[in-house]
Amino acid sequence: MNFQPLLDRVVVKRSSAEDTITQSGILLPSHLKDAPSDGVVLGVGPDVKHLKKGDKVLVGRYIGVEIEVDGKKLMLVREEEVLGKFL
């Protein structure tokens, strides 16, 4: 990845939402759904204390800044905005 977060920032790749077909046959495209709230940490700033690269985390749906790095849509959030990590 060609991006280094600063201070207490964390780069998170959200899990991808998938298209869903309802029981009545209606297609719900992934781009119309809320953003998934879990993801994987791809990078951490030097002041991050509780997370490391590769951690699977839970973040709020509408927090952080969306960035594009190497053609991938990623989220840049503060460590305090991460709600928890999966063990």
Secondary structure per residue as TSV (DSSP state, phi and psi in degrees):
chain	resnum	aa	ss	phi	psi
A	1	M	-	360.0	134.7
A	2	N	-	-97.5	49.4
A	3	F	-	-153.8	131.2
A	4	Q	-	-118.8	113.2
A	5	P	-	-67.8	151.0
A	6	L	-	-104.7	160.0
A	7	L	T	52.5	-123.2
A	8	D	T	-101.8	27.2
A	9	R	E	-86.6	150.5
A	10	V	E	-130.9	136.0
A	11	V	E	-96.4	123.4
A	12	V	E	-122.4	133.5
A	13	K	E	-99.5	112.9
A	14	R	E	-67.3	148.9
A	15	S	-	-64.0	145.8
A	16	S	-	-81.7	138.1
A	17	A	-	-79.0	147.8
A	18	E	-	-113.9	152.4
A	19	D	-	-64.1	145.2
A	20	T	E	-129.3	141.4
A	21	I	E	-111.1	124.7
A	22	T	-	-74.3	170.5
A	23	Q	T	-61.0	-28.7
A	24	S	T	-85.7	1.9
A	25	G	S	91.4	11.8
A	26	I	-	-86.8	129.7
A	27	L	E	-85.6	124.7
A	28	L	E	-106.6	101.2
A	29	P	-	-63.9	147.2
A	30	S	G	-62.0	-30.7
A	31	H	G	-73.0	-10.1
A	32	L	G	-95.2	-9.0
A	33	K	S	-86.5	164.5
A	34	D	-	-65.0	150.8
A	35	A	-	-64.4	140.2
A	36	P	-	-60.1	151.7
A	37	S	S	-103.2	6.1
A	38	D	E	-118.0	159.5
A	39	G	E	-171.0	-175.7
A	40	V	E	-119.5	136.6
A	41	V	E	-74.6	124.7
A	42	L	E	-103.7	-19.7
A	43	G	E	-164.4	150.6
A	44	V	E	-133.0	148.2
A	45	G	-	-78.5	169.4
A	46	P	T	-66.7	-21.2
A	47	D	T	-96.1	4.2
A	48	V	-	-76.4	128.1
A	49	K	-	-106.5	-29.9
A	50	H	S	-110.7	-1.7
A	51	L	-	-127.0	155.9
A	52	K	-	-141.6	165.4
A	53	K	T	-57.9	133.3
A	54	G	T	98.3	-13.0
A	55	D	-	-65.9	138.3
A	56	K	E	-92.3	124.7
A	57	V	E	-126.8	163.4
A	58	L	E	-112.1	125.5
A	59	V	E	-128.0	159.6
A	60	G	-	-65.5	154.6
A	61	R	T	-69.4	-32.9
A	62	Y	T	-121.7	40.6
A	63	I	-	-116.8	169.3
A	64	G	S	78.4	-174.3
A	65	V	E	-123.1	129.1
A	66	E	E	-80.5	129.5
A	67	I	E	-128.1	160.5
A	68	E	E	-120.5	121.4
A	69	V	E	-129.9	126.1
A	70	D	T	54.2	35.8
A	71	G	T	78.8	6.5
A	72	K	E	-110.5	138.3
A	73	K	E	-85.0	122.7
A	74	L	E	-128.9	166.6
A	75	M	E	-114.8	138.1
A	76	L	E	-111.0	114.1
A	77	V	E	-129.3	159.1
A	78	R	E	-79.4	150.4
A	79	E	G	-56.8	-37.5
A	80	E	G	-67.5	-17.8
A	81	E	G	-83.4	-12.2
A	82	V	E	-76.7	126.1
A	83	L	E	-81.4	-26.9
A	84	G	E	175.0	173.7
A	85	K	E	-129.9	148.7
A	86	F	-	-84.0	140.6
A	87	L	-	-96.9	360.0
